[in-house]
């Protein structure tokens, strides 16, 4: 078993957070500080988003999508402090095997949920634009809530393999790693341990690459290509608020997760001991942290996607989120129409007051003139 884990570079994977035996130099101090900052900011941000969207924003299809994304990000950032503790203790895991598996699985659960939700949101936008009548009749909050439940269930199922192969690894130096143990649960028939570990590692790497990244990304690209083509053909505007929000979240998802998956595939495919594999192992240290940063970045995008933030920041956070999650341009047009109507009414009232004042002054002048004439 030890040979499967450590004597072959091809079977070593720095899956997040990276599980290398580190030193206590300045780089480690910087990494610990960054993880501590990320976790603190991420927890506060996502708690605010979940609280505001869950309790202070009118329930809608869009708010349900955003609430589930924020809940996934909150779950990921809530477990990040445990890795900060792991790093602070010299890369030694002291919280037991069961919690090691749970903690590591949360990372992958967030990865799958984010990919599945973004793909579902993209298809939802596509249906709203391409099949508006069908969407009006069949798209409601209950359906979307059930879809989100299915997405979470699928994500849990996809996370199970990563849970069962996680283990506490005791090193001769006394360190304890929360790491992969691909030699667990061996088959009943004869097998080659080295080949078995390599096959399992490759299977898990390509599984998460396809299901959590590549397939959702293809769905996202195709959905928004169809939306853009349809709107461009009809000469409609394409830059409405929620569209910009989703594009920003998708770009953040790609930029934060693509390096991680690229380095994972590089490490799996490179020959054992090859320079490319060593490069990928080092790159995964940064890529894993970048993947966690996606959960910190999303809440910022939810808020700052509102173009009138500088004005609306004076209002409550709930009002800002309500504006960000506005379903479509019709709602915005209605509000503008109401504002214009109120402005016109106010102008009419002011004009009436001015007219009455002028009339009153004229009447007083006429009375004064009559009195003067009568005195003379």
Residue, then its C-alpha position, 0 to 999 in steps of 0.5 A: x500500500x505504501x508503494x502505491x501512495x508514495x514511491x510512484x509520482x504518478x499516483x500522487x495527486x495534490x488534490x485540494x487543498x494540496x497535500x504536500x509535506x511543506x516547510x515553515x518558510x515564508x511561502x508557507x506563512x503566506x499560504x496560511x495567511x491567504x487561506x485564513x483571509x479567503x475563509x474569513x471573507x468568504x464566510x461573511x460574504x456568503x452568509x450575507x448573500x444567503x441571508x439577504x436572498x433567502x429572507x429579504x428578496x422576493x422569491x423568484x426563479x432567479x433568486x432560487x438559482x443564486x441562493x443555491x450557488x451561494x449556499x454551495x459557496x458558503x459550504x466550501x468557505x466554511x470548511x476552509x478554516x480547517x485546512x488553514x489549521x492543517x497548514x498551521x500545524x505543519x501540514x499535519x491532520x489531527x482531526x481524524x479519518x472521518x472528518x478528513x473524508x468529509x472535509x475533502x468531499x466538501x471541496x468536490x461537492x462545491x465543484x460539482x454543484x457549481x458546474x451543474x448549477x451554472x449549466x442549468x442556469x444557462x439552459x434556463x436562460x436559453x429556454x426563456x429567450x428561445x421558447x418564451x411561451x413554453x417558459x411562461x407556462x412551465x417554468x415556475x419556482x416549484x420546478x426550479x426548486x426540484x431541479x436544484x434538489x436533483x443537482x445537489x443529489x447528483x453532486x453528492x453521488x459524484x462526490x462519493x468516490x472521492x470520499x471513500x478513497x480519502x484516508x489518513x496517511x501516517x508518514x515516518x516523520x510523524x506527520x499525518x496527511x489527509x490524502x488519497x489512498x487508492x489501494x483501499x477496497x481492493x478487488x477480489x480477483x488477482x490484481x497489480x497494485x501499481x496498475x490498480x492505483x493508476x487506473x483509479x487515479x486516472x478515473x477520478x481525475x477524468x470524471x471530475x474534469x468531464x462532469x464538473x468542468x468540460x460538460x457544463x462549460x460546453x452546455x454554457x457556451x452552446x446555450x449563450x451562443x443560441x441566446x446571442x444568435x436569437x437576440x441578434x437576429x431580432x435586433x434585441x438588446x443583449x446586455x440586461x442585468x442578469x445576463x451580465x451577472x451570469x456571464x461574470x459568474x461563468x467567467x469566474x468559474x472558468x478562470x478559477x477552475x480551469x487551472x486546477x483541472x489542467x494541472x490534474x490532467x497533466x499530472x495524470x498523463x505525464x510519465x512517472x518522474x517526468x519534469x511535466x509531472x513535477x511542474x503540475x504538482x507544484x502548480x496544483x498548490x496554487x490552482x487548488x487555492x484558486x479554486x477555493x477563491x471562486x467561492x469568495x469571488x462569486x458574492x462580489x459579482x452578485x452585488x457589483x453586477x448592479x450598474x447603479x450600485x453607487x446610488x443604490x448602496x445608500x439603500x439596504x443590501x436587500x434593495x441592492x440584491x433585488x435590483x441585481x436579481x431583477x427578472x427581465x427588462x419588463x420589470x425595469x421598464x415598469x419601474x422607470x415608467x412609474x418613476x416618470x409618472x410620479x415625476x410628471x405628477x409632481x410637476x403638475x402639482x407644483x404648476x398647480x400650486x404656482x398657478x394658485x399662488x399667482x391667482x391669489x396675488x393677482x386677486x389681492x392686487x385687484x382688491x387693493x386697487x379697488x380699495x384705493x380707488x374707492x378711497x380716492 
